[in-house]
Amino acid sequence: MKFRNNYLVLGLAIILLSGCKNSPKEVPQAETIKKVKVETITDDVVQNTMILNGKIKEKSLTSLSFRVGGPLMKLTVKQGDYVRAGQVIAEIDDRDYQLQAETSKAQFEQAEGEYNRYKKLVEQKKIPENTFEKIKSGYLMTKTAYENAQNQLNDTKLKAPFSGFIYEKFVENYQTVGAGTPIVSVMDNSHLEVVVPVAESQLNRIKADKQSFLNVENAGIKQLPIQLLSVSEKTMQDGLYEVKFSFTNKDDLKVAPGMTAEVNIYCKSEENRLSVASTAIFHEKTATYVWVYNPSTSTVKKREVKISLDGANGRVNIASGVNNGEQIVTAGVHYLVEGQKVEPLSTPSVTNIGGLL
């Protein structure tokens, strides 16, 4: 009986061991490899375009005033009128100035005649030198007074210093105006300016301006060539620098001061500049990063970079952090982790659309 029980226990053990041996093993799950788009860093594609937004501004807006005072007798223009350089805009009553000019002229002519007579006498040594010096001094004083009176008479007519449009009129006829009182303001539209604010980091690129073009949507202007005019030496109240571009206001242009404008600046390319798609860039806190792909391990590693310029056409220049020839992930950068295995997407052939061949 005892042996029978031993055989029974032994049989059950053999059955259990056999069952365990034949049970299916657990298969480990395959590691998920993410497909990514990869670009090789090169220094032959340089982003050298900047796009800036600004405003159209007149070349100059000048307030005109008389250099002398008096009753305003003739104001011949109104707001919006076009005036040419040298055209008389306004006149004040010149009666008193005319009398002053005539009086000073008579005094000058008398002093001039006396001066010429005494000049001959001193040359003949018939009078002493100091007597002639007094005559000469009186002559010069009357001459200066006469010239000043003539200038004041001429200044009773206010003339346009340049061609342009009357922007505003400040007085009306028959008002008594003083010297320096604004009469009208004239706007010079022969040349217009584009004023754009730029950051300090963009100044060197602006100064390296190679070619610039203007786009004004509301005026139908596209890629109009413009010239860099000036860059301010110090910042404005908002901490930005003011940059001005200029262009000739042709008759067929429908542009006006105050319009919003876009400036495309093609800067001179710098040597050894590395370029990458802007989609490769991501930010964490105050730093900027890219994912560098390692072909030997098929993994990605986060690398901090410095961007020299945010460019147009979806590309940026990288000043430091990556090397020529390295591969950078350019899509899905926000869904990767350090050391993750990835597989670069193959670039489709232009002759095998859809990968059907």
C-alpha positions in Angstrom: 0.0 0.0 0.0 2.8 2.3 0.8 4.5 1.6 -2.5 1.3 2.2 -4.4 1.0 5.7 -2.8 4.6 6.5 -3.8 4.0 5.5 -7.4 0.8 7.7 -7.4 2.8 10.8 -6.1 5.6 10.2 -8.7 3.1 9.9 -11.5 1.4 13.2 -10.6 4.8 14.9 -10.5 5.7 13.6 -13.9 2.4 14.8 -15.3 2.8 18.3 -13.8 6.4 18.6 -15.1 5.3 17.6 -18.6 2.5 20.1 -18.6 4.9 22.9 -17.6 7.3 21.9 -20.3 4.7 22.0 -23.1 3.1 25.3 -22.0 3.7 28.2 -24.5 6.4 30.7 -23.5 5.6 34.5 -23.2 6.9 36.4 -26.3 8.4 39.9 -25.4 6.9 42.8 -27.2 8.9 44.4 -30.0 10.3 47.9 -29.3 8.4 50.6 -31.0 10.6 52.6 -33.5 9.2 56.0 -34.5 9.6 57.1 -38.0 11.0 60.7 -38.3 11.9 63.1 -41.0 15.7 63.8 -41.0 17.8 66.5 -42.7 21.5 66.7 -43.1 23.1 69.9 -41.9 24.9 71.7 -44.8 26.6 75.1 -45.1 25.6 75.6 -48.8 22.0 76.7 -48.1 22.2 80.0 -46.3 19.0 81.8 -45.2 19.6 85.4 -46.1 16.1 86.9 -46.3 14.4 89.0 -43.6 10.8 90.2 -43.6 10.0 93.3 -41.7 6.7 95.2 -41.2 6.5 99.0 -41.1 4.7 102.1 -42.3 4.9 104.4 -45.3 5.9 107.9 -44.4 6.4 111.1 -46.4 10.0 112.3 -47.0 9.4 115.5 -45.1 6.5 117.5 -43.6 7.6 121.1 -43.0 5.8 124.0 -41.4 6.4 127.3 -43.2 6.4 130.7 -41.6 7.4 134.3 -42.4 10.7 135.7 -41.1 8.9 139.0 -40.6 5.5 140.0 -39.1 2.5 141.9 -40.3 -1.1 141.6 -41.6 -1.6 138.6 -43.8 -3.0 140.0 -47.1 -2.8 137.1 -49.5 -3.0 133.4 -48.8 -3.5 131.7 -52.1 -3.6 128.0 -51.3 -5.9 125.6 -49.5 -5.4 122.1 -48.0 -4.6 119.5 -50.6 -3.2 122.0 -53.2 -0.1 121.0 -55.0 2.7 123.7 -55.0 5.9 123.9 -56.9 9.3 124.9 -55.5 9.6 128.7 -55.5 5.9 129.3 -55.8 4.5 132.2 -53.7 2.1 130.7 -51.1 1.3 133.8 -49.0 2.1 137.5 -48.7 1.9 140.0 -45.8 1.4 143.8 -46.2 4.7 145.1 -47.4 3.9 148.9 -47.0 6.1 149.5 -44.0 8.9 147.3 -45.4 8.8 149.1 -48.7 9.2 152.5 -47.0 12.0 151.2 -44.8 13.8 149.8 -47.9 13.5 153.2 -49.8 14.8 155.1 -46.7 17.7 152.9 -46.2 18.5 153.0 -49.9 18.7 156.8 -49.9 20.9 156.8 -46.8 23.2 154.2 -48.4 23.5 156.0 -51.7 24.4 159.2 -49.9 27.0 157.4 -47.7 28.4 155.7 -50.8 28.9 158.9 -52.7 30.7 160.4 -49.7 32.8 157.3 -49.3 34.0 157.4 -52.9 34.9 161.1 -52.6 36.9 160.7 -49.4 38.5 157.6 -50.8 40.1 159.7 -53.6 41.2 162.3 -51.2 42.9 159.9 -48.9 44.7 158.3 -51.9 45.9 161.8 -52.8 46.9 162.2 -49.1 44.8 165.3 -48.8 43.0 164.1 -45.7 44.2 162.0 -42.7 43.6 158.3 -42.6 41.4 158.4 -39.4 39.0 160.8 -41.1 38.5 158.4 -43.9 38.0 155.5 -41.5 35.0 157.2 -39.9 33.5 157.8 -43.4 34.2 154.2 -44.3 32.5 152.9 -41.1 29.4 155.0 -41.8 29.3 153.7 -45.3 29.4 150.1 -44.3 26.7 150.6 -41.7 24.3 152.1 -44.2 25.1 149.4 -46.7 24.2 146.7 -44.1 21.0 148.5 -43.2 20.0 148.7 -46.8 20.6 145.0 -47.5 18.7 144.1 -44.3 15.7 146.2 -45.4 15.8 144.6 -48.9 15.8 141.1 -47.3 12.9 142.0 -45.0 10.9 143.3 -48.0 11.6 140.1 -49.9 10.6 138.1 -46.8 7.0 139.5 -47.0 6.5 136.8 -49.7 6.4 133.2 -48.4 7.6 130.7 -51.0 7.5 126.9 -51.2 11.0 125.5 -50.5 10.2 122.3 -52.4 7.4 120.9 -54.5 4.6 119.1 -52.6 1.1 119.2 -51.2 -0.4 121.6 -48.7 -1.0 119.3 -45.7 -2.5 121.8 -43.3 -3.4 125.6 -43.2 -3.0 127.3 -39.8 -4.2 130.9 -40.5 -6.6 132.9 -42.7 -6.3 136.1 -44.7 -6.2 139.4 -42.9 -4.8 137.9 -39.6 -1.8 139.7 -38.2 1.0 137.1 -37.9 4.3 137.4 -36.2 7.7 136.2 -37.4 7.9 132.4 -37.0 4.1 131.9 -36.8 3.2 128.7 -38.8 1.2 129.5 -41.9 1.0 126.2 -43.7 2.7 122.8 -43.7 3.9 121.3 -46.9 4.4 117.5 -47.5 7.0 116.3 -49.9 5.7 113.2 -51.6 8.2 113.1 -54.4 10.1 110.5 -52.4 8.5 108.3 -49.7 10.1 106.4 -46.9 9.3 103.0 -45.3 10.0 103.1 -41.5 10.4 99.8 -39.8 11.4 99.0 -36.1 14.1 96.3 -35.7 15.7 94.5 -32.8 19.3 94.8 -31.8 20.0 91.3 -33.0 19.0 92.2 -36.5 21.1 95.4 -36.9 24.1 93.8 -38.4 22.0 92.0 -41.0 20.2 95.2 -41.8 23.5 97.0 -42.4 24.6 94.2 -44.7 21.5 94.9 -46.9 22.2 93.7 -50.4 18.8 94.3 -52.0 15.4 95.3 -50.5 11.9 95.2 -51.9 8.6 96.7 -50.8 5.2 95.1 -50.7 2.1 97.3 -50.0 -1.0 95.2 -50.2 -3.6 98.0 -50.2 -1.7 99.8 -53.0 -1.1 96.7 -55.1 2.7 97.1 -54.8 4.7 93.9 -55.0 8.5 93.6 -54.9 9.2 97.3 -55.6 13.0 98.0 -55.3 13.8 100.3 -52.4 17.1 101.7 -50.9 18.3 101.6 -47.3 18.3 105.2 -46.1 19.3 105.3 -42.5 19.7 103.3 -39.2 19.1 105.1 -36.0 22.1 105.4 -33.6 20.0 104.7 -30.5 16.8 102.9 -29.6 13.4 104.4 -29.4 11.2 104.2 -26.3 10.2 100.6 -27.1 13.8 99.5 -27.2 13.9 99.0 -30.9 15.9 100.8 -33.6 14.3 102.8 -36.4 15.4 101.8 -39.9 14.3 103.9 -43.0 14.2 102.8 -46.6 13.4 105.3 -49.5 11.8 105.0 -52.9 10.6 107.4 -55.6 6.9 108.0 -55.6 6.0 107.5 -59.3 2.7 108.8 -60.8 1.4 105.2 -61.3 1.9 104.3 -57.6 -1.3 104.4 -55.5 0.6 104.5 -52.2 0.1 107.1 -49.5 1.7 108.0 -46.2 0.3 105.9 -43.3 -0.1 102.7 -45.3 1.1 99.4 -43.8 4.1 98.0 -45.7 6.2 94.8 -45.8 9.9 95.0 -46.5 11.8 92.0 -47.9 15.6 92.3 -47.2 18.1 90.1 -49.0 21.2 90.3 -46.9 24.8 89.5 -47.9 25.5 85.8 -47.1 28.0 85.2 -44.4 30.6 82.4 -44.7 30.2 79.1 -42.9 26.6 79.6 -42.0 24.6 76.4 -41.3 21.0 76.2 -42.2 18.1 74.0 -41.1 14.4 73.8 -41.4 12.6 75.9 -38.8 10.5 72.9 -37.8 13.6 71.3 -36.3 13.8 74.0 -33.6 12.0 73.6 -30.2 12.3 75.5 -27.0 12.5 74.5 -23.3 12.5 77.3 -20.8 15.0 79.8 -22.0 17.1 77.5 -24.3 16.7 76.4 -27.9 17.3 72.8 -29.0 17.3 70.3 -31.9 17.3 66.5 -32.0 20.5 65.1 -33.5 20.1 61.7 -35.1 22.9 59.1 -34.6 22.9 56.6 -37.6 25.1 54.1 -35.8 22.7 53.6 -32.9 19.5 54.9 -34.6 18.8 57.1 -31.6 18.3 60.8 -31.1 20.0 63.1 -28.6 18.9 66.6 -27.6 21.4 69.4 -28.4 21.2 73.0 -27.5 21.8 75.5 -30.3 22.1 79.2 -30.9 20.1 80.7 -33.7 21.6 83.7 -35.6 18.5 84.7 -37.6 14.9 83.6 -37.9 14.5 83.6 -41.6 11.8 83.3 -44.1 10.8 80.4 -46.3 10.8 78.0 -43.4 14.5 78.0 -42.6 16.8 79.4 -39.9 20.5 79.9 -39.6 22.3 78.2 -36.7 25.3 80.0 -35.2 26.5 77.2 -32.9 25.6 73.8 -31.5 25.6 71.6 -34.6 28.3 70.6 -37.2 28.2 70.4 -40.9 27.1 66.9 -41.9 25.1 66.0 -38.8 21.6 64.8 -39.2 18.8 66.7 -37.6 15.1 65.6 -37.0 12.8 68.1 -38.7 9.3 66.8 -37.9 7.6 65.6 -34.8 10.3 67.1 -32.5 7.8 67.6 -29.6 7.1 63.8 -29.4 10.6 62.5 -28.9 12.5 61.6 -25.8 16.2 61.4 -25.0 17.8 58.2 -26.5 14.7 57.1 -28.3 15.1 54.8 -31.3 13.9 56.3 -34.6 13.9 55.4 -38.3 14.4 58.1 -40.9 11.8 58.4 -43.5 13.1 57.7 -47.0 13.0 60.6 -49.5 10.6 59.7 -52.3 12.0 59.8 -55.8 10.6 62.4 -58.1 10.2 59.8 -60.8 8.5 57.3 -58.4 5.5 59.2 -57.1 3.8 57.4 -54.3 6.5 54.7 -54.1 4.7 52.4 -56.5 7.7 51.2 -58.5 
